Amino acid sequence: WWNYTGIIQDFYLEAAPPLWVVRADVHIPDTSGDILVDVVLHNSGDQSQKGTLSLQAYTTDPNAPGWLSDPNPSAIKAASVGEPISMEIRLEPSQALVLPDVQLTIPNPQLWTPENPILYVLDASLETNNDSDTFMTQFGIRTLDTSGYQWLVNDQPYFMAGIARHEEWPDSGRTATWEKILADLEMIQAHNANFVRTAHYPNHPYTYLLTDRLGLLAAVEIPVWQYGPDEFTAQEQRQIADQMWREMILMGSNRPSIILWSMHNESQDVPERQEYIERLTADYEQHLQDGRLLMQSAAADRGGPNDPTQAELEIAGWTMYFGVFYGEDYADDSHAFLMEAHTAYPEKPILITEYGIWSKGGNSSKQRQVELFDALFPVFFKASAWREERQLNPDGYIGGITWWAMFDWYTAHTREQTMGLYDMNRVEAKPIAESVAEAYATWDRDQP
């Protein structure tokens, strides 16, 4: 991608009283409606502070004017649900306090699914004698799991028909707005995708508020891209990647649409990668566990189908460019790789995190995009865990595929990269766009 400099996204200063609610992280252990909330409070003043903390859940209204126009949870909040929780608290000067596992119950909960993205709002309010502070966040009730090669959302199997997206526009670079992000995501859904990989870096937070409200599943990744031994060694010493890992997870902790945390993209097949994955996995299990699944986006030619680092993760993820960057044949080489990968990891869903080719330059063309797709899709479909008419495939083991990408974008090494279904202006639909949309309709649960 292109590395811009300076301040490229919104920033703000928040005015708050000395005793304030920093964040409230909602954890969904199951679909019963019993939720657990970790509340973080801070006394930024120089005197002891005491007050009353109250937590209340609310339903939301998907027909509210603000559903697709206002990021604030208050814009979609409807009726209160369940009993509120209140407690007296006291903090000393400069003290931060974590109240873990505060339990709330939502009677007869409605579950968040891609077809029916039902959300709730949590209101955490703190009252003192002189001031008050309120923190609100949207959340959804849903669970994630795997069962063999099946990928489960609320214990129901799903196939991830995916399209990736770079956060990039020709007129504003990576400076995003709510309206631009919404338009992009609606275009992705219009091509029958139910899953979006948001490139190699966490996107603007609005992205995931909108995937929540639109019902798009999402994978989020930190920008650890094509690392080798030197880069991994530097990260072990400096641990900037570790910090980004934590920041990414805390940023998206309440977003039901986010189902995957990804650690890197296409790094080299070196021992340092194994150590890095083990370190981030341990940090997640010990400090950050939020019920999501962990993955990497390994390159098919860097570690191969028997890549031992995949053993650490619930999902086996590879980028696949046979016949493009390596190998000789789109279909035959991909099929051989997938069969061997399934033999190596028979109890893991396989996610193809990228496939595609550019539409101009480098001996490629718009028609070659279609030729690649027409050759690869039957291979993927034959091994997909879910077939048409909502039928499970007993011989399938692929849990999802991801075309790279929805729109063209800028890169540091090629300037404009043309692997998109559309040009960067979001105007010209290449022939491949129709091919993908038609094929992905196979997995559209809203189809009759």
Beta strands, then each sheet from edge to edge (+ up, - down):
strand 1: 19-27
strand 2: 34-43
strand 3: 49-60
strand 4: 77-91
strand 5: 96-105
strand 6: 120-127
strand 7: 132-139
strand 8: 144-147
strand 9: 150-153
strand 10: 156-158
strand 11: 160-164
strand 12: 195-197
strand 13: 217-221
strand 14: 258-265
strand 15: 293-299
strand 16: 316-319
strand 17: 350-355
strand 18: 360-361
strand 19: 364-365
strand 20: 398-403
strand 21: 409-411
strand 22: 415-417
sheet 1: 1+ 2- 5+
sheet 2: 4+ 3- 6+ 7-
sheet 3: 8+ 9- 10+
sheet 4: 11+ 12+ 13+ 14+ 15+ 16+ 17+ 20+ 11+
sheet 5: 18+ 19-
sheet 6: 21+ 22-
end
